[in-house]
């Protein structure tokens, strides 16, 4: 399984079943839902790809230092007689947990869902913003330098 996850993108298998296994392994390794998390103007901004979820199934929770996203996707045309020519999307429960730390002000979260993307604007608590800390390095003598 690990060799499927680590396979470079340029080396994708030609066999459709093997390709499907590779893509499923990569998806499972990252929690099944692609997310981006970045900082902007006092917010952590989280964007999660959630296309085709069932209306009303989306739930967002703050659980300590993590944001937990839950949703459900039902695929149309799924019955016992369905013969798939191509099936890349998965049906069922979607669960993604993203660590954001303890600095998020849960009361001020602003969620937005449009075009299959959930965007969460997570305000960072005052006094808990990221700061640069200078690091001092001891002077090291280079070969040939006098002490």
Rosetta blueprint (number, residue, H / E / L):
1 X L
2 X H
3 X H
4 X H
5 X H
6 X H
7 X L
8 X L
9 X H
10 X H
11 X H
12 X L
13 X L
14 X L
15 X L
16 X H
17 X H
18 X H
19 X H
20 X H
21 X H
22 X H
23 X H
24 X H
25 X H
26 X H
27 X H
28 X H
29 X H
30 X L
31 X L
32 X L
33 X L
34 X L
35 X E
36 X E
37 X E
38 X E
39 X E
40 X E
41 X L
42 X L
43 X E
44 X E
45 X E
46 X E
47 X E
48 X E
49 X E
50 X L
51 X L
52 X L
53 X L
54 X L
55 X L
56 X L
57 X L
58 X L
59 X E
60 X E
61 X E
62 X E
63 X E
64 X L
65 X L
66 X E
67 X E
68 X E
69 X E
70 X E
71 X E
72 X E
73 X E
74 X L
75 X L
76 X L
77 X L
78 X L
79 X L
80 X L
81 X L
82 X L
83 X L
84 X L
85 X L
86 X L
87 X L
88 X L
89 X L
90 X L
91 X L
92 X E
93 X E
94 X E
95 X E
96 X E
97 X E
98 X E
99 X E
100 X L
101 X L
102 X L
103 X L
104 X E
105 X L
106 X H
107 X H
108 X H
109 X L
110 X E
111 X E
112 X E
113 X E
114 X E
115 X L
116 X L
117 X E
118 X E
119 X E
120 X E
121 X E
122 X E
123 X E
124 X E
125 X L
126 X L
127 X L
128 X L
129 X L
130 X L
131 X L
132 X L
133 X L
134 X L
135 X L
136 X L
137 X L
138 X L
139 X L
140 X L
141 X L
142 X L
143 X L
144 X L
145 X L
146 X L
147 X L
